[in-house]
Amino acid sequence: MLGLTAVFAVEVIEGPSLLMNPNSTTPLAGLVELTADEPVQVQLTTTFGAEVQTVRFPGVSQEHALPVLGLKPDRTYTIDVELIPGGPVGTLFATTDPLPADFPTLVTHVSIPEQMEPGYTLLDCFNRGPAPGERYITIVDHAGDVVWYSTECLSGIRQLVNGE
């Protein structure tokens, strides 16, 4: 039959919802949760001004708990949630606090993204106060902007041989 289009209707049973700082030690991270009536893939598009980041998560499932990463401090982002197949199912808003007053000042002297490996850079632990053990572990983008930090600074964090 010509002229007919198949329609795949997916119903969202619960969500989408956003929980910022889900483990209380990573203020720039969030978790989007949703449940659909059919197994689907999910895509999140995070936007702040001209900055747009789209992540299509691998795997197909009915229940999803998806990390929202790469957020910078002191901003409000829109997060568009889309099911594959199924289409858009909602827009969420993520507001991040400014960096803490005791956060170390980071200075980028040179940034040439086309000469850099893609992705983020994990920085070692920084002291955040005079007491031992009060430290931050931090991840920055190509411009040296903080996109993740944690108050849980574990020793022995390193990149694995396989790059992960």
N, C-alpha and C positions, 0 to 999 in steps of 0.2 A: 504494500500500500504506500503510495506516495503522499507526502505532506504530513505524515504523522510523526510526532516527536515523543520518544519514551520519556516518562517522568518518573524519577526515583524520589519518592517522598520519605524523608527521614524525620522522625519526631524526636525532639530533645525532651527526655524525661525529667532530667534535673540539670540545672545550670543554664548557661555557663556562669561560673562564679570565680572570683579572684581573691586569693589570700596573699597579702604581701608579708614578707619576712616569715615564711612558714615555720622555720625552726628557731626563731628569735635571735639568731646570730648573724643573719645575712640580710641587712635592711634593703639592699638594692635588688633583691630577688623576689619573685612571686610564683604562685602556683595557680594555674587555671584548671578547674575541674568541671567535667560535664559527663552526663550519661545519655546515650542515645538508644533508641529502640532497635537499631540495626548496627552491625559492626561498620565503622567508618574510620577514615583517616581525618586528622585535624590539622588545619593550618592557622597560625596566628600571625597577624600583621600588626606590628607595634610602630606607632607614629608619634613623633614630636617635631612639629614644624616640618622642615625638609628632610629630616632623618626618618627613614622608613626601613624597617627590618622585617622580612617575611621568613618564617620558618614553617616548613611542612614536615610534621613529625612522621617518622616511619612507623609502620605497623598499623594494623586495623583492629579496632576493638569497640566494644560498646561503652566501656568505662575508661575515662581519660583523666590523668593527673599530669599536667604538662608544665615544665619549668618556664618561667619568663625571666630571661637573663639579658644582660647588655644594657640595663637601664642606668642612666646617669643620675647623680644626686640633684635634688631641688627642682624637679620637673613633674609635670602631669602628662602622662602618655595616654593615647587611645589604643586599645587592643581590639582589633576586629577578629572575631572567631568565625571560621568557615569550616564546614564539614565537606569532605570529599568522599563520595558524592553527597550532595544535599544542599550546598550553598551556604550563604551567610546565616548565622544564627544569633548574632548579638555583638554589641560593642561594650567593652569594659573600660574602666579608667583606673590607671595606676599612678598614684602620687608618691614621689620619693622625697624624703627629708634631705636637708642639706647634710654635708659631711659633718661629723662631730667636731666640736671645737678643738679637741686634742688630736685630730687627724693630722699626720705629717703633711707638710706642703710639698707637693711634687712639682718639679719643673722639667719641662721638655725643652731641650736645647735644639734638637734637630729631629725632624720627622719627614721621611721621604717614603710614603706608603708603597710606591711602585718598586722600591728596592727592599721591601720588607716581606717576611713571610706573612701569609694571611692569618687572620685571627687575632687573639688577644695575647697579652704577656702577663704571666704570673710573677709577681714580685715577692721576695722573701718577707719575712715578718718584720714589722716596724714597731718600735717602742711607742706606746701611747700614754705613758705616764712614768713616774719615778719608781713605782713598785715593780718588782720583777714579775714577769708573766703577763703584764698588761700590754698586749701587742695586737696589731692588726696584720692580717694577710690580705693582699690586694691584687686585683686584676685590672689592667688598663688596656685601652684600645690603642690604635696606631698613633693617635695624637697625644697619648699620655693621660687621657681623661679616665678617671675612675669609673668602671662599669660594674664592679663587684668588690665587696670587702666583707670580711668576717672578723668578729671579735674573738673567735676561736682560732688561735694561731697554733697549729699542730706542727711539731717538728717532723722532719722527714718527708715533707711534701715535695715531690719531684715528678718530672715527666717520665713516663714509661718508655721503654725501648721502642714500642710500636707507635709512639707519638701521642698517646692518650694521657 
